[in-house]
Amino acid sequence: MRYRVTHETRYHYSAPVSLCYSLAHLTPATLPGQTCLGSRIDIQPLPAARHERVDFFGNRTVYFLTRQLHQELSVRAVSEVDVSGSMPPPPEVSAPWESVRKAVTEGAGAELGEVRQFLLESPLVRADVELNGYAAAAFTPGRPILEAVAELMGSIHRDFAYDPHFTTVSTPLSAVMEHRRGVCQDFAHLAIACLRAQGLPARYVSGYLETEPPPGGPRLVGADASHAWFSVYVPGLDWVDFDPTNDQVPSDRYITTAHGRDYSDVPPLKGVLYGGGQHTLEVAVDVMRLPN
């Protein structure tokens, strides 16, 4: 599938901003099953300095500095992506989860050294005894790892309500567990915390999902949204993705932008500024399928 992704962010400030430093993760990744064919990011007001680099996790990242006095900041990213997707093996033929844990924690090699960082706590994913108990039901002795992770994904989908008004990026997982509600970022964090509690490496994935209009309804431009899911590392298979919000393995309708330990590593846009007062935020995302 070929897509054009448009992601527009506008900040409106109650007072002038004299200086801001910003970082954007808005360029889709090129990885097995996905190729970014082209991307551009337009910024208003024009930044005084701008450069792109690959961050610690391998994500394409744009940094920019705005010195011009302004009360509105607009960042518009337009990308074209070709996605073929990849099909993981049947869950029942994957290795037992305990053997995966042992291979990751005791194995040698540079790749496993990098993977082990995803076993540790991160700013938004902290260890929690309750989460360990919640995950244990899926991770019975000798169970194939992909089968166990699929059950965990399904449990989160069944047990937690999608509620875009309940959480913010700073809401702790303990509150998500207590109230059983949240959004895709929360569900990804919850799954990651559960997997790390079992000694399994898990990472956060940000990107987009092609949404479909309601039956008989029109496709609304700009009505899509950024999305988040998680992946677990399995030696021999690399990283395998799961989406607890929709209880499915990501397909060619998913577009990956970046990955990290949790959301704090890969927000679409973040920064620091001087001035500004109060602000409002508008975000419009459009994922359009293109003819091949």
N, C-alpha and C positions, 0 to 999 in steps of 0.2 A: 504494500500500500504506500502511496505517496501522499504526503500531507503538507499543507502550508499552515504554520502555527503563528498566530499573532498574539502577542502578550503586551498589553499597554497598561502602564501604571502612572497615575497622576497623584501627586501630593499637593494639597492646597494649604497654605500657611496663613495664620491670622496676622502675622508680622513678618517683615522682610528677613530673609536668610542671607547672611553675608558670605558664608563659606560652608561648603559641605564636601565631605569625602564619602564616596559610595563604592559599593562592590555589588556586582550583578552575576547571578548564575542563570542566564537566560538562553544560552546557546546549547541546543541539543547535542548529545554526545554521538560520537562515532564508535561503535562497538559491534561485536558479532550480532548480526540480525538487524542492525540499524546503521544508516549512513546519513550524516548531515550533508546535504547537497549545497547548502549556502545559508548564510545568516547575516543579518545586519542589525545593529542597535542604534536607533536615533535618539539623541538626548537634547532636551531643551530646558533651560538655556544651554548653549553650546559650552561644553566643559573647557577649562583652561588647560587641562592635561588629561590624557587618557591612554591606557595601555591594556593589552590582553596577555594573560599568561595561563599556564596550566598549574592548578593548585596542588597541594600535597596529595589529594586523593585522585588526581588525574582529571579533574573537571576543568573545562574551559571557563575562565573567569575574566570579567572586564572590570577594571578599576578606573574611576574617574574623579576629577577634582573640579568643583564649580566655584568660581570666585565672584561671578557676576551677581549683583543684588537681585533677588527674585522672591516672589511669593507663590510660585507654582513651579514644580519640577515634573517634567514628563519624560518617561523612558518607554520607548516603543521598540520591541524586538519582533522581527519577522524572519522566519526560518522555513526552509523546505527540507523535508526529511523523507527518506525512503526506509520503510520498515517491513522486514519480512517475518520478524518474530522468530522464536525458536520453541520447539516442543521438548519439555523435559521427559526423561524416561518414565514409564509407569511407576507410581509411588511404591508399589509392592516389591519391585525388584531392586530398590536402592538398599544401601548398606544399613545395618542396625545403627540406631542413633548413638549408642554407646561406643561403637567402633569409630564413628566419625569424631566423637569427642576425644577419644584417645589419640587418633591420628593427628588431630589438630594440635593438641596440647603436648604430645611427645614427639612428633615428627620433626625432621630437620629440613632446612632449605629456606631460601630467601622468600619464596612465596608464602610459606606458612608463617614466617616471621611477620610479614605484613598483615596476614589474616588475623593474627592473634590480637591485634589492637581492637578488633571488633568483639572481643570477649569481655572487654573492660567497661566499667561505668563511663558515661559521657555526660555532658552538662544537663541534658534533658531526659536521660535514661539512667535511673538510679536503682540499686539493688533493693528488693522489697520481698519480705518473707511471704506476703500474701500472693504476690505474682508467682513465686516459685510453686506455691500450692496450686494455683490456678492452672499452671502449665503441666503439672505432674500427671493429670488425668490423661493427657494425650501421649505422654512419653512413658509408656509401659515397657517393661524389660524386653529387649530384643526386637522392638518394633522398627520396621524400616523408617529411616529418617524422613523421607518425603511424605510418607503416609502420616507420620506423627505431626509434621508441620502443617499438612493439609487439614488435619482435624483441629489443630489449634486455630488456624485461620477460620474454619467454619464455626468454632465456638465463639470467637470474638464477634463474628458477623451476627450470630444468633443472640448473644447475651448483651450486646451493647447497641444502643439506639444512636442513629446519626442525628446530631443536633448542632447545627452551625452557630447557635447562639449561646451554647453552654461554656465553651472553653476559649482560651486565648493561647498564644504560643508559650505563655509562662505558667499555664495551669499544670500542676503536678500530676503525675500518673495516679497518685493515691486518691485524688479527687475524681479522676476518670473511673477508677475502680469502684469507689464508693457510690457514685451516682449512675454508673453504667451508661454513660453517654459521652459523645465527643464527635470528632470529625476524622477525616482520613489520616491526618498527621498523628492524632492521638492513638488511633488503632495500630498504625505502623509502630509507634513507640512502644505500645503495649506488647505487641508480638515480639519486638526486639528484646525487651526486658525479660520476657518469658524464656526466650531462647538462650539468652546470656545466662539466665539463672540455671539452666540445664548444662552450662558449659559449652554451648554451641555458638559459633561466631555469626552475628547477624548485623546487617547494615541497613541504613535508611536510603530509600530511592525517591527522588523527586522527578516530576515530569508532567505529562498530560495524558488524558484519556479522551478519545473521540466519543462524544456523547450523541445519542440519537434523540430526535424530537419525539414528543408524545404521539401516539397513533392518530393520524389525521391532522396533526399540527404542523406548522411551518418550522423550518430550521431558523433559529434566531441567532444572528451574527453577534458575537461577543458574549453569548450566554454560557460558554464553557468555563472551565476553571482549571487551575493547576491541581495536580493530584499527587498522592504519595502512597507508597507501598513499601515492602521490605524484601530482603533477600537473605538466604541462608547459604553458607559455604559448605559444599560437599566435595571432598577430594575426588578428583577424576571427572567431576561434573562442573566445577567452578561454582559461580554464584547462581542460585535458582530463585526466581522471583515469585512472590505471592501477594495477593491483594485482599486483605481482610475486609475492607469496606464493601467490596462487591462479591466476596467469597469465590474468587476465581484466580487461576494462574494467568498472568498478563499475556496478552496475545499481540497480534499486529495492529491492534487498536491503541496500544500503549506506546508513548514516546518518552524515552528517558532523557532527562536533562543532566542530572548529577547524582552522586551518591556520597554519603558520609556516615559518621557515627550516629548522627541524629539531625533533626531539622536545623539546629544552630550552625551546622557546618555548611549548609547549602540553601539558605533562603533565596528566593528569586532576587530580592533587592534588600540591602541593608546599608547603614552608614551612620555617620555622626555629622551634626551640623551646629552652626552658631546662629542663634536667633530663631525666628520662626514662630514662637509662641505656640498656640494650639494648632493642630493640623487635622485635616480630613484626608482620607485615602479612597481612591477609586481604582478598581482593577477590572479590566475587560480582557477575556481570553477567548480566542476563536481557533478551533481546530477544523480545518476544511480539507476534505479528501479531494485529491486532484486526480485527473485521468492519468493512467500509466502511459 
